[in-house]
Amino acid sequence: MSISAFELALNQATPAQSLLPALLASPTNGNHHDEATLAICQKAAEQGLPTAQLALAQLYSAHRATPKDLVYTYMWFLIASEQITRAKNHVNQSMTMEQLLEAEQRAAEWIRKARKIPPSSIENTLDASTA
């Protein structure tokens, strides 16, 4: 991802929302990421954009130069995970039990197809997480 894509997105009226398309491109696609790219991504992550937080974790993971990079990788994954959990909990408060079950079944099916895992192992994982 180029610095100009980050800068363009950050300079628009709603930086968090406009940065989303640029961050959806894999930050580990083989391009060299310099300190400016890392700083721009970190700024968006610190502004609370979960997509930027995930991208920053991936940048640190892909370009580990020091043991501290592994710490930052895990830190940003934890922060993004917490943000996503809060958003998920906010959504599920307005859902019926039927809707929750349907969403969980659809997610299990998608994960099974993506990972080619037998359905029973994913359903057991989802059942354990909702118990």
C-alpha positions in Angstrom: 0.0 0.0 0.0 1.4 3.4 -0.9 1.8 6.3 1.5 -0.2 8.4 -0.9 -3.3 6.2 -0.5 -3.0 6.6 3.3 -2.5 10.3 3.1 -5.3 10.8 0.6 -7.7 8.9 2.9 -6.5 10.7 6.0 -6.9 14.1 4.4 -10.6 13.6 3.5 -13.5 14.8 5.7 -14.0 11.5 7.6 -10.6 10.0 7.9 -11.6 6.8 9.7 -14.3 5.9 7.2 -12.3 7.0 4.1 -9.2 5.1 5.2 -11.1 1.8 5.2 -10.7 0.9 1.5 -7.0 1.6 1.6 -6.5 -0.5 4.7 -8.5 -3.4 3.2 -5.7 -4.0 0.8 -3.3 -6.4 2.4 -0.5 -4.6 4.2 1.6 -7.7 3.7 1.4 -7.9 0.0 5.1 -7.8 -0.6 5.4 -4.0 -0.9 8.1 -2.3 1.1 6.6 -0.3 4.0 8.6 2.5 5.3 8.4 4.4 8.6 6.0 6.9 7.1 3.6 4.2 6.1 3.8 2.7 9.6 3.3 6.1 11.2 0.2 6.9 9.1 -1.3 3.5 9.9 -0.5 3.9 13.6 -2.2 7.3 13.6 -5.4 5.8 12.2 -5.1 2.8 14.6 -4.8 5.2 17.5 -7.9 7.0 16.3 -9.8 3.8 17.0 -10.2 2.4 13.5 -10.3 -1.4 13.9 -9.3 -2.0 10.3 -6.2 0.2 10.8 -5.5 -1.7 14.1 -5.6 -5.0 12.3 -3.4 -3.6 9.4 -0.9 -2.3 11.9 -0.7 -5.7 13.6 -0.1 -7.3 10.2 2.6 -4.8 9.4 4.4 -5.5 12.6 4.0 -9.2 12.1 5.2 -9.2 8.5 8.2 -6.9 9.1 9.4 -8.1 12.5 12.9 -6.7 12.9 13.1 -6.8 16.6 11.5 -8.9 19.4 9.5 -5.7 20.3 7.7 -5.9 17.0 6.2 -9.2 18.1 4.9 -7.5 21.2 3.4 -4.7 19.1 1.8 -7.3 16.8 0.0 -9.0 19.6 -0.9 -5.7 21.3 -2.6 -4.4 18.2 -4.4 -7.7 17.6 -5.7 -7.5 21.2 -6.9 -3.9 20.8 -8.6 -4.6 17.5 -10.2 -7.7 19.0 -11.6 -5.7 21.9 -13.0 -3.1 19.6 -14.6 -5.8 17.4 -16.1 -7.6 20.5 -17.7 -4.4 21.7 -19.2 -3.8 18.3 -20.4 -7.4 18.1 -22.0 -7.1 21.5 -23.7 -3.9 20.6 -25.3 -5.5 17.5 -26.4 -8.7 19.2 -28.3 -6.7 21.9 -30.8 -5.7 19.3 -31.1 -9.2 17.7 -33.6 -11.9 18.5 -32.5 -15.4 19.5 -33.5 -16.6 16.0 -31.4 -13.9 14.4 -28.4 -14.8 16.6 -28.7 -18.5 15.8 -29.0 -17.8 12.1 -25.9 -15.5 12.2 -23.9 -18.1 14.1 -24.9 -20.8 11.7 -24.0 -18.7 8.7 -20.7 -17.8 10.3 -19.9 -21.5 11.1 -20.7 -22.4 7.5 -18.5 -19.7 6.1 -15.6 -20.6 8.4 -16.1 -24.3 7.5 -15.9 -23.6 3.8 -13.0 -21.2 4.2 -10.9 -23.6 6.3 -12.4 -26.9 4.9 -13.0 -28.1 8.4 -15.8 -30.6 9.2 -19.0 -28.8 10.4 -19.1 -30.4 13.8 -15.8 -29.0 15.0 -16.8 -25.4 14.2 -20.2 -25.8 15.6 -18.7 -27.1 18.8 -16.4 -24.1 18.9 -19.3 -21.7 18.5 -21.3 -23.5 21.0 -18.5 -23.3 23.6 -18.0 -19.6 22.9 -21.7 -18.8 23.5 -22.1 -20.9 26.6 
